[in-house]
Amino acid sequence: MMKRIIFMALFGLASQQLVAQSNYDVSAIPAQLMEHASVVIRNEELTYEVKGIGSATQRYKTAVTIVNQSGEGRSDFYEYYDNFSSISNLKASIYDAQGKKIKDYRSSDFKDHSAVSDGSLYELSRIKYLEFRHTSFPYTIEYSYETDYNGIRSYPSWTATAGFGIAVEKSVYTFKIPKEFSFKYLKSNGLKTDSLLLKDKMEYKWSCQAIPALETEPLSTGLKTVNPWVTLAPNQFEYDNSTANIENWKNLGSWMFELSKNGQTLTEPAKAKVQNMIKSAGSAEEKVRLLYKYLQENTRYVGVQLGIGGYKPISAEKVSSVNYGDCKGLSNYMKSMLAEAGIKSDLVVIGNGMPSLNRKYASMNQANHMILCVPLGKDTTWLECTSNYNPAGFIGNNNSGRTVLLVTEDGGKLVETPGLKPESNYMKSTTNVVLNEEGSADIQIETKYGNAQYEDQLGMMLIEPVNQRKRIMNSFSIPNIEIKTLSYTQPDKTQPVINANIQLKSSQLLTQGGDKLFLTLNLLNRVENTLNTIEDRKTPFAVSYGYMDQDEVIYTLPKDFKVEFIPKDIVIDSEFGKYTATVVAKDNTLIYKRSILVTKKTYPAAKYNEYVAFRKKLYQADKQKTILAKI
């Protein structure tokens, strides 16, 4: 009888294992979830339990099926930690397509490396990771771990899918917090919040299931408009022996002001240096420019992310002595020099390349950068203190037109950084092309780039000439070219403008068809036809920034050439932008002018195919040809 009991127990255990393994049989995934999917999240369970104002435990478990090679980027486990967190109970397994377990991984299989980012000098971040590899698709990985926190700045967010090509069978986020604590959250429309009181804690739960994958959609602004998500933030926290109340932006700004205010003292020699630099300045604006120039020429960016140092600037005295700092340290140093010059300024918390701060929702994870605001009478100068090249007042496209937080002695104040209009993000090019009878040409190109387009070309100006030449050869569509001379310069350091001067020679610019010669008028700046229509697109889209391009190409023809055909003028006017192109024959010259103005705006998914049609019109317009013949 005992043998039979033991046998049945073992049989039951084996049956449970088989059932568990069969859960990961890929054939069990509903067909609608496999469509367009390179990854299927079979199950995801995230539990975050707040234990105190500065302590919490996170438990995470997931099973992910890698459907094909396109999904292999999701086959690795990695989790970051630092001096204020620790990871334990690491477990992992891998299963084949039928759900049969191939291998279990032990804690010793997980690698542990420093995760210091490029440009950082002080940083405590580390990473535990494991690379799952299997020779055939599909396969499933399963892993789990716990993270304990002894310092809290934010709570984890949750989203159904992290990208295109990812489907979800089931995902659950459970958030537990002492009932006397307050917090805030935002969620997607229609997402249900379940909550209940369990003893002394409130438990909140959000979940989703059967979320199909979406094919990649170009120019997308993200999946948050179509898939479930929730983001949470504490109202009070404790981190690295610092406590804060961040129920609103005013409080958050007050906390950051207190962190920085004792670090804005300069040494007497540093003060004397400031006074010497500004002694001949005739205005406050000139003082700002002189001190900003000194900052750019004498300091460099080095990241510092040590505990509260991720929020508290290095002292101005320290930056002055070592000549480096991160965005906070350099901005704080500049603020201190301006104060010595009698000019008030405010530190600014901003999300560089991120959306504007949500005016009704204060949290730490909406920003990643610090700049400086200098009010000057009726005008305000904004300074990007990490750049060694930006003119005073130019903070870059990723900082422009954003809602940001001024850190003042009266607390945080939400304001807007100035936006960049499409007309100010300009490219103006004049090209002179001298054709000879054999169809070769000497080409002189003079181009001026402003603001966001200046920023795009800044890297080109700074690289070595040999690399400049390589980029030109790869970017121009002019056939059979030879670069004669090439230069990128910033003639006025006070203006965000770069000039490019290029001399080329093309051995064959004309295309012959019978006794006719064909010349493509738009020599340099053509719109490529890279977008296709999408039926039933799901996500909104946007262009990266608004801009204006103006091109003029002057062709000087050989005396024995005549113009047989000139295309008509083109005007394409749309909500997405405006395009014009004209060509005029005068004596032995052809003058081609092209202008395009593109507006920055987010458009609904339903407008996408109209945008594709607009781009196709531009593509066709940029292919215009004139026909020449020999007399």
Secondary structure as UniProt FT lines:
FT   HELIX           2..22
FT   TURN            23..24
FT   HELIX           26..28
FT   HELIX           31..34
FT   TURN            35..36
FT   STRAND          39..52
FT   TURN            53..54
FT   STRAND          55..66
FT   HELIX           69..74
FT   STRAND          76..81
FT   TURN            83..84
FT   STRAND          85..95
FT   TURN            97..98
FT   STRAND          101..105
FT   HELIX           107..109
FT   STRAND          111..114
FT   TURN            118..119
FT   STRAND          120..123
FT   STRAND          126..131
FT   STRAND          139..149
FT   STRAND          158..159
FT   TURN            164..165
FT   STRAND          166..178
FT   TURN            179..180
FT   STRAND          183..187
FT   TURN            189..190
FT   STRAND          194..198
FT   TURN            199..200
FT   STRAND          201..211
FT   TURN            218..219
FT   TURN            224..226
FT   STRAND          229..234
FT   STRAND          236..239
FT   TURN            240..241
FT   STRAND          242..245
FT   HELIX           249..260
FT   HELIX           261..263
FT   HELIX           268..278
FT   TURN            279..280
FT   HELIX           284..298
FT   STRAND          300..301
FT   STRAND          303..305
FT   HELIX           307..310
FT   HELIX           316..322
FT   STRAND          324..325
FT   HELIX           327..340
FT   TURN            341..342
FT   STRAND          346..350
FT   TURN            352..353
FT   TURN            359..360
FT   HELIX           364..366
FT   STRAND          369..376
FT   TURN            377..378
FT   STRAND          379..383
FT   TURN            385..386
FT   TURN            392..393
FT   HELIX           397..399
FT   TURN            400..401
FT   STRAND          403..408
FT   TURN            409..410
FT   STRAND          411..416
FT   HELIX           422..424
FT   STRAND          426..435
FT   TURN            437..438
FT   STRAND          441..450
FT   HELIX           452..462
FT   HELIX           465..475
FT   STRAND          481..489
FT   TURN            493..494
FT   STRAND          497..506
FT   STRAND          511..513
FT   TURN            514..515
FT   STRAND          516..520
FT   TURN            535..536
FT   STRAND          541..542
FT   STRAND          547..556
FT   TURN            559..560
FT   STRAND          561..565
FT   STRAND          570..574
FT   TURN            575..576
FT   STRAND          577..586
FT   TURN            587..588
FT   STRAND          589..598
FT   STRAND          602..603
FT   HELIX           605..607
FT   HELIX           608..621
FT   TURN            622..623
FT   STRAND          625..630
//
